[in-house]
Amino acid sequence: MTLPTLRSCLAIACVSLLLGACQRTPADNQANQDPGAPPPVDQPAEDVPPATASAMPPATAAQGPVPGTWEGYGAARFGMSPDEVKSAWDGALDGAPSEGTTCFYLRPRQADGGGSPALMFEEGKFVRYDVGTIADVAPGGGQVGMSVDQIRAAYGARLEEQPHKYVEGGKNLRVKSERGSAAVFEADAAGKITAWRVGVPPQVDYVEGCS
């Protein structure tokens, strides 16, 4: 082989080696590394802030029971006139006194006419509210569905117990507040609270509402 021909062959071989090295994949290079060496880090050297999650609105909690007070219900205070209560109330109230009477109820407007709480007025003043659902909580924590023992635990020595006038084996549990108003819880024969009311005497002790 002549010298020029040998030089040409050597040049072609060098070019082939260089091309093969350039075409190797990262996996090929890693396979040729020391097996005991740690894998290469594919993250940038500088600190990178974490991705920011899209802002989500806070979960809305389901509306729980509405607490009553010893002074009234919400913005409606004992002693207010019907017009004052209607102005303070959030929504419409239905009801009117019957002819020849001074006692009547206003109720939150509902399709079935049984809105709760029922607000009692006598002699032109708000004097009591009646509750028969679990949607409200009496001042002090009493609620429809509780047991007599739970009411006793909630109100302690302030509680007075009497037999229910119309329910055999039932009870009326009365607790007086420091403000002069009182709450009366009605329990059935099984010892469960079925209704309660808060108001000022003597109206809070009316057994049959306005009748």
C-alpha positions, 0 to 999 in steps of 0.5 A: 500500500502506498503512503498516500493511500495509507494516509487516506485510510487513517483519515477516514478511520478518525472521522468515523470514530469522531462521528460515532462518539457524537451519535452516542446517547446519554444512556450509552454514556451513562452505561460506560460510566463507573457503576458506583458513581451517582446518576447525573443530576438533570436539574439546574444548579440554581434554586428554582421556586416551586410551582404555584398552585392555582388559587382555589376559593375556600370551601363553603360550609353548610349552614348550621343551626341558627342560635337563638338568644335570651333577648329575642331572635336575630335582630328581632328583640322582645318589646319591638312592635310588629312593624319594627320586627318586620323592618329588622327581619331578613325576609318576609313575615306573614301573619296578622291578628284575628278580629277581637284578639291582641295575640298573634304570630308572624312566621317567615314566608314559606310555601307551606305556611309553616315557617320557623321560628314563629314569632308571638306578639301580644298587646303590640309587642314581640314577646316569644318565639317558638321552634319545632325543628332542628334548624335552630339552637336555644340559648344555652345549647338546647335543641330539638332531638336532644334527650332530657338528660342532655338538657339537664346537663346543659342547664344544670340546677336552673332547670325546672321540670313539670309534667307535660299538660297534653303528652302522657309521660312527657315533660316541660323543662323550664330554665330562667335567664338572668335577663328575666326571659325563659326557655321551655323545652317540651319532651315526649314520653320517650324523653326526646325534645320535640319543641322549645320556645323562648320568651318573657313571662307570662307569654312564654308559659302559655301552653297553647300559644295564643289560643 
